[in-house]
Amino acid sequence: MFDVDGEVVWSPALRIGQLFMSMAGTLADNAGVDLPAAGFTMMASDYYYVDPPALAGFVRTLLAGSVVTHSVYKELARGFVVACLVLLERAGVSMEPSDEAQRDLFDARAALAASMSM
């Protein structure tokens, strides 16, 4: 489960949550960021506290790099970034694309949000 200030913003199946956090770790490593600085703090093996300002900064870091400039990297990281955009929206953080290269990631937010149980 992913929690913001005592409110669950996402409750994925265990394997989906594990995959998401594995991707978070890999993308954070690639960006030179540790997981707490990326916005995720493990509270239990299946429970994470989300720090919305830190997550927003991490997403901005990803969007400023290979996530939008390298076609293969973008496709591999796409689902993770879109899921983060959903988490941020649920946490009350408003983010918009800074350019057209980011537009499709932001446009995918609503469709994925419908599939992400709370």
C-alpha positions in Angstrom: 0.0 0.0 0.0 1.1 3.6 -0.7 0.1 6.1 2.0 0.2 9.9 2.0 -0.5 11.5 5.4 -2.5 8.5 6.7 -4.6 8.2 3.5 -4.1 5.2 1.1 -3.5 6.6 -2.4 -2.9 3.2 -4.0 -3.4 -0.4 -2.9 -1.9 -2.7 -5.6 -1.7 -6.4 -5.6 1.6 -7.6 -3.9 3.5 -8.4 -7.1 2.4 -5.2 -8.8 3.6 -3.2 -5.8 6.9 -5.1 -5.8 7.4 -4.5 -9.5 6.6 -0.8 -9.0 9.1 -0.5 -6.2 11.8 -2.4 -8.1 11.4 0.0 -11.0 11.5 2.9 -8.5 14.8 1.6 -7.2 16.3 1.1 -10.6 15.2 4.5 -12.0 16.3 6.2 -8.8 19.7 4.6 -9.1 19.9 5.7 -12.7 19.1 9.3 -11.7 21.5 9.2 -8.7 18.7 9.5 -6.1 18.0 7.2 -3.1 14.4 6.0 -2.5 13.6 8.3 0.4 14.8 11.3 -1.7 12.6 9.9 -4.6 9.6 10.0 -2.3 9.2 6.5 -1.0 9.9 5.2 2.5 9.3 1.6 3.4 7.2 1.3 6.5 6.7 -2.5 6.2 7.5 -5.0 3.4 4.2 -4.1 1.6 3.6 -0.6 2.9 5.3 2.6 1.8 4.9 6.2 2.9 4.9 8.6 -0.1 6.4 12.1 0.3 4.6 14.1 -2.4 7.1 17.0 -2.7 10.0 14.5 -2.9 8.1 12.3 -5.4 7.3 15.4 -7.6 11.0 16.3 -7.6 11.9 12.8 -8.6 9.4 12.7 -11.4 10.7 16.1 -12.6 14.2 14.7 -12.6 13.1 11.7 -14.6 11.2 13.9 -17.1 14.2 16.0 -17.6 16.3 13.0 -18.6 16.2 9.9 -20.7 12.6 9.2 -19.8 11.6 11.6 -22.6 14.8 11.8 -24.7 15.5 8.1 -25.4 12.7 6.2 -27.1 13.4 2.8 -25.6 14.1 4.2 -22.1 10.8 6.2 -22.4 8.8 3.1 -23.2 10.4 1.0 -20.5 9.8 3.7 -17.8 6.4 4.9 -19.1 4.2 2.9 -16.9 6.2 3.8 -13.8 6.1 7.5 -14.5 2.4 7.5 -15.3 1.6 5.6 -12.1 3.7 8.3 -10.2 1.6 11.0 -11.9 -1.5 9.3 -10.6 -0.1 9.1 -7.1 0.8 12.8 -7.2 -2.6 13.7 -8.4 -4.3 11.7 -5.6 -2.0 13.4 -3.1 -3.1 16.8 -4.4 0.0 17.7 -6.3 -0.7 19.3 -9.7 1.8 18.7 -12.4 1.6 19.4 -16.1 3.9 18.6 -18.9 6.6 21.2 -19.6 6.7 20.4 -23.3 5.1 18.3 -26.0 7.6 15.4 -25.4 6.0 14.8 -22.1 2.4 15.2 -23.2 1.6 11.5 -23.8 2.7 10.6 -20.3 0.4 13.1 -18.7 -2.5 12.2 -21.1 -2.3 8.6 -19.9 -2.9 9.5 -16.3 -6.7 9.3 -16.2 -6.9 5.9 -18.0 -4.3 4.4 -15.6 -5.9 6.0 -12.5 -9.1 4.1 -13.3 -7.2 0.8 -12.9 -5.3 1.7 -9.8 -7.3 0.7 -6.7 -7.3 2.7 -3.6 
